[in-house]
């Protein structure tokens, strides 16, 4: 699905199948345009990935949706209703798990969750696996456990819509896996999830659809496979070889299928366009030079390739 036909996906701003509808949202900070006629539709019951480089407008968009920021123009509806600072009934249906851990250091695990919702403390503790840490204060928890406490506080009131803002930053693989599995269980129980992360493999693993944005604009929308099909990048080929001549390197770079080729004296790395015979063409060029070939790999494009092609490789603040 491309940006050209996204508006036809939902014809009505009160579509009951939508958890979130954002249309033509504009937000300015003085002369800077943070959101430039931004559109977003999130279906009820999906895990929706919202991606963009630092400064792309993700946080601004989320804060506008949550009515934490005013905006210049546009429409925001949550579960078919206008979202305003006084939409208290709607806000009770929303959970937020922020990137920066938001818990009370002077309270225990149980007391923190009780502060956010006293009715479902035990259920939330069990859901995130903190049964053995009920009496611990946050300062005594590891990074992974602290993240799980952060999640428990955000979901303790059983929200219908949950925003997860980079919930796995700086945690070990075991904690990351536990968090991702927990998010999927929440979704299976009926919650709609909006998920932001810079870990592309996570987004590809759990998200039903993904929107990539930059400079406050909607760039591309679709499943991970649909997004990969939008770019020209095909497979990436790596060949171990210690004796690749300059002439062979020039021949590889001249192949019509090759976008970029680099050689560090040990490994040839080739980024290709889409094609059926890329591996054969590259391998034949290397063989003709008489170079000895070691280990060879070929992998399809990744979501990270899509992200970099759409948003560029320049470093962001």
Protein Blocks (a to p, Z undefined) as FASTA:
>chain_A
ZZklmmmmpmbfklfkbmbdcehiacdehjbcfbghiacdddehiacdddddehilmmmm
mmmmnopaccfbdcddeehiacdfklmmlmmmpccddfbdcddfkbcfklmmmmmomklm
mmmmmmnopmmmmmpcfklpcfklmmmmmmmmmmmnopabdcdehklgoiafklmmmmmm
mmmmmmmnopacddddfblklmmmmpmbdcddeehiafbgcdfklmmmmpmbdcdddddd
fkbcfklmmmmmmpmklmbdcdehjaccddddddfklmmmmmmmmmmnopacdddddddd
dfklmmmmmnojadcZZ
